[in-house]
Amino acid sequence: MKKSILFVIALLFATSAFSQNVIQLFNGANDFFKLLQEEKFTDAHAFFDDTLKTKLTEDNLKKLWTDLGSKYGKAESFDAIQSKAQGDFFAVTVEGKFANGDQNFILGFNKAQKIVGIFLGSAKVASAYLKPAYADTNLYREKAIYIGEAKRQLAAIVTTPKNIKNFPMVVFVHGSGPGDMDETVGANKPFKDLATGLASKGIGSIRYVKRTLVYPNEFTTQFTVKEEVLNDAASAIAMAKTVVGADPKSIYVFGHSLGGMLAPKIASTAPELAGIVLAAAPARKLTDIIIDQNKYMFDLSKDTTEANKKQLANAVIEINKSRISQLGTTIKPDSVILGLPAKYWADLNSYNQVNVAKGLTKQKIYILQGGNDFQVSKTDFDLWNTALGKKKNVTLKFYPELNHLLSTQIEKGTMAQYQIPVNVSDVLVNDLSLWIKGK
């Protein structure tokens, strides 16, 4: 199953393009390079428009591919990462990884979604991660472990404070899409920042690789958030209880984005948890979030042409198809909607995170939202506040300057913001530490 651009990227990585055409263009670009990897040059050549077919024959394409192999080695993976409208054409940037180096490509598509040009782009040079000033390596240690059942295990890191007994533990739960244990996005590693920052203040944690990153073949047919998120969160919680020096009665879940949305569900099935953190957590359906993100990108583009308005309208129509709440004879569980199985959407849409959170009376809840978050907005925070603001076990805090990755920014911006290394806010780390310790 192809990953959903408007779902996976929108919720965590964001994109500056917004129409349903983007999904088709990204899929087309990825399919083109997959055919080249399989040396199916005739099928790949069929992606070209008539003019390019004449200029770049099938034999020329084969030679181009052979020359790339000679220079960079065996092709390993290709991912469409960006789309930009240029007049009547669309330029799709594809990130290529080879055995001996990386090479980006730019594919030009016409309105019929045929390739009209192939260009070599510059490989993206990632900025180096910056260790936060609040992370004191003298105060904590880290240990590599595995969670989950044999042969399907996930690599994880346990971070524990030194010379402290009965310390609390935090389990980090990812947002949407495949993610490593640090929840790396561009030059930023929010889970690593939080883990080392909290450990420096006497709080341990477990962070693990998301299953969709290392076992993508498990997600080629129908699945739900149970297989994607919940099962592994339960395994991590069980592991947290066994960490030497940890207080098994002081285990917390930190859910980010989709993870925050699911945190109440996790807590309802794990009553032994001391509390949950909902960071940039949608209070609405994901469909509403994705539509908001697309409208934000539309407004940001300042392109109010009828063509652009039509693209947005078409995108909204396609996105609204994800509102299904039950499966029927016309919609099969493995039918694909925005790159995800219909069963996934029906299952998630039957879940009301706000109502589930309202039913949690014994566990502490911390709900936080950033004002410079262009992926999940203050609208969701206000809904959480209206529903839970008067509950004694709930703390809500709005951080005007934080973005979706929980770092301090001067504006909402776009995904380009994530390429600049900025650590998770020290104010947030301190607030979380005090809340977890009950001070």
Summary of the structure (lengths in Angstrom):
residues: 439
radius of gyration: 22.7
end to end distance: 46.8
largest distance: 72.4
contacts: 1500
relative contact order: 0.13
helix: 40%
strand: 24%
